[in-house]
């Protein structure tokens, strides 16, 4: 099947499919005319990649055990850690997933601290107790009065706002 059909069958866009191909997660065969061709096994593999990404793994995480995607059972993506005590466990997949889980826990903790600090600056009830336990953030100056315009260096005024780019960089 062609790229559009394979992407639709896997629940993704053709652009995403090409990206996963570039990352080595799937390999397309080419027709004599140079068009990409995929089969049902490729679609099954792409569905597994999508499911792993939706579970929180990055493309790099999936790439670490991409060779195992060829051995998926017909029933689909198994649990990363089998519930059956007699089942075979994959140390690579488990290690990658546990590392990603720890990373997500760290991010959630940082976001919770940032939220508590902001809530305290807004005077939300109970926010003071949460921030007392959190370490200080470097460069954390005094808050501007609520709703007031702030002065930029040089005296220009602007309304209080934080761009999404700034907020994303804080979380990293």
Buried (B, 14 or more C-beta within 10 A) or exposed (E): BEBEEBBBBBEBEBEBBBEBBEBEBBEBEEEEEEEBBBEEEBBBBBBBBBBBBEBEBEBEBBBBBBEEBEEBEEEEBBEBEEEEEEEEEBEEBBEBBEEBBEEEEEEEEBEEBBBBBBBBBEEEEEBEEBBEEBEEEEEEEEBEEEEEEEEEEEEEEEEEEEEEEEEEEEEE
